[in-house]
Amino acid sequence: MGRERLCELLEVARSSYYAWKAGAPNRAQRAAADAALTERIRAINAGDRAMGAPRITAEPGEGIDKGSDGRINRKRVARLMRAGGIVGYRKRRRVRTTVPD
């Protein structure tokens, strides 16, 4: 079955299919970079369990491989931490606001 027929069955424009196909190497590269960053975040979190996404992002000496411009986004770190099941320790007490009768 040809690509044109598959696109027609899936109700996808052919240009969208070719755009998706052309972006495959970039997606693979981004996934590899995310996997490497997740492992680095996991190592940092193992050293200090109290560090969350903001502190991991802000620490200059932690050795995270920053982007080409030397920065990494806190939201990216938070997304990778969520996906990897990595959580920082919360030092706060939980406040109970209502008591069931």
C-alpha positions in Angstrom: 0.0 0.0 0.0 1.4 3.4 -1.0 2.1 6.3 1.3 -0.6 8.3 -0.4 -3.2 5.7 0.4 -2.1 5.4 4.0 -2.2 9.2 4.5 -5.7 9.2 3.0 -6.8 6.4 5.3 -5.3 8.1 8.4 -6.6 11.4 7.3 -3.2 13.0 7.4 -1.8 15.4 4.9 1.1 14.1 2.9 3.1 17.1 3.7 2.6 16.4 7.4 3.9 12.8 6.9 7.0 14.0 5.1 7.6 16.7 7.8 7.3 14.0 10.5 9.6 11.7 8.6 12.2 14.5 8.1 12.2 15.3 11.8 13.0 11.8 13.0 16.8 12.4 13.3 16.2 15.5 15.4 13.7 13.6 17.7 16.3 10.8 18.2 19.0 13.3 19.0 16.8 15.1 21.5 15.8 11.8 23.1 19.4 10.8 23.5 20.3 14.2 25.1 17.3 13.9 27.4 18.4 10.4 28.5 21.9 11.6 29.2 20.6 14.6 31.2 18.2 12.3 33.1 21.1 10.1 34.2 23.1 13.2 35.3 20.0 14.5 37.3 19.6 11.1 38.9 23.3 11.2 40.0 22.9 14.7 41.4 19.7 13.7 43.2 21.4 10.7 44.7 24.1 12.9 46.2 21.6 15.4 47.7 18.0 14.2 48.0 16.7 17.7 48.9 17.4 19.1 45.5 14.5 19.7 43.2 14.3 21.0 39.7 15.0 24.7 40.6 18.1 23.9 42.6 19.5 21.3 40.2 19.1 23.9 37.4 20.6 26.7 39.4 23.7 24.9 40.7 26.6 25.9 38.5 29.1 23.4 39.9 27.0 20.3 39.5 28.4 19.4 36.1 25.1 19.3 34.2 26.0 19.6 30.5 24.4 22.9 29.7 23.1 23.8 26.2 25.3 25.5 23.6 24.6 28.9 25.2 25.4 27.6 28.7 21.8 27.5 30.0 19.3 24.7 30.6 15.6 25.3 31.2 14.1 24.5 34.7 11.0 23.2 33.0 13.0 20.7 31.0 14.7 19.5 34.2 11.3 19.3 35.9 9.8 17.3 33.0 12.7 14.9 33.0 12.5 14.4 36.7 8.8 13.7 36.5 9.3 11.2 33.6 12.2 9.5 35.5 10.3 9.3 38.8 12.9 11.5 40.5 11.6 13.7 43.3 13.3 16.0 45.8 12.7 15.7 49.5 10.2 18.1 51.0 11.2 19.5 54.3 7.9 21.0 55.1 5.1 19.7 57.3 1.9 19.1 55.6 -0.8 21.5 56.9 -4.2 20.0 57.6 -6.8 22.6 56.7 -10.0 20.5 57.3 -10.9 17.8 59.6 -13.6 15.3 58.6 -16.5 14.9 61.1 
